[in-house]
């Protein structure tokens, strides 16, 4: 079983509470800019293994491409299958989704992020960029700790890579935040 979720990473800061001296107001520099990247995260809850894509948007065509890459990466076929747990996002549920051999989908109930193990990936990214207003998407990506592999394309598409295992993190650590 694997789980998948997406996180929007952009130029809008993720506000968090901060400590200040008594009588001082915290200051947050915020620039309203509307540019985003999407981090597609796959998690194997039992082993803690992760697999990621960075894409400029979410849609059915790109999600189909990501699933095809996942099937190739893990050599999935008729006899080697995975069950992929997803939310009910429109690009997950459409009839236009091209589902590769070896991947079966299981949909969680609507509005139930607490049931999605892949949701535990995002605090690692969000806390790194909390209360920070990046100048551009490259700075947002770098601040979030997303060092890109060599296959990052000019179109803003980064094919599958393993992010958190490079940091030595396993799911057991994610459960203790």
Residue, then its C-alpha position, 0 to 999 in steps of 0.5 A: x500500500x502507498x499513499x499520495x497527496x499534493x502540497x501547494x508551495x508558492x509565494x504566499x507565506x505560511x503564517x505561524x505564531x512567533x515569540x516576541x518580547x513583551x510589548x513588541x509586535x511581531x513583524x511579518x514581511x509579506x508580498x502578495x504574489x501568485x505563483x505556485x509549484x505543486x509537490x506530489x508526494x507518495x509515501x509507503x507507510x510501513x517502510x517510510x519510503x517516499x517518492x516525489x514529483x515537483x510540477x507547475x500545476x495539478x491536472x489529470x494529464x500530469x497526474x497520469x504522467x506521475x502514475x506512469x512514472x511511479x509504475x515504471x520506477x517500482x516495476x509494477x505490472x499485472x503480478x506486482x501491484x500496489x494499492x494507492x490511497x488517495x483523496x477525492x480530488x477531481x484529477x484523481x477521480x475523473x474517467x480521463x485518468x490513465x491508470x497504468x498496469x499495477x496500480x489500484x486506487x482506493x479513495x478516502x472519504x471526503x474531508x478526511x485528511x486525518x486518514x491520509x498518512x501522506x498528510x504527515x509529510x507536509x509539516x516537514x516542508x511547511x515549517x521550513x518556510x513558515x513566516x518567510x516570504x520568498x522572492x521567487x519560486x526557486x527561493x521558495x523551493x530552496x527554503x522548503x529544503x527541496x534541492x532538485x535532482x539533475x532531471x529538473x526540466x525547464x518547464x518546471x517539471x521534476x520527475x520522481x525523486x526521493x526527498x526525505x530519505x536523504x535526510x534520514x527521516x522515516x515515518x516513525x519520526x513523522x508520527x512524533x511531531 
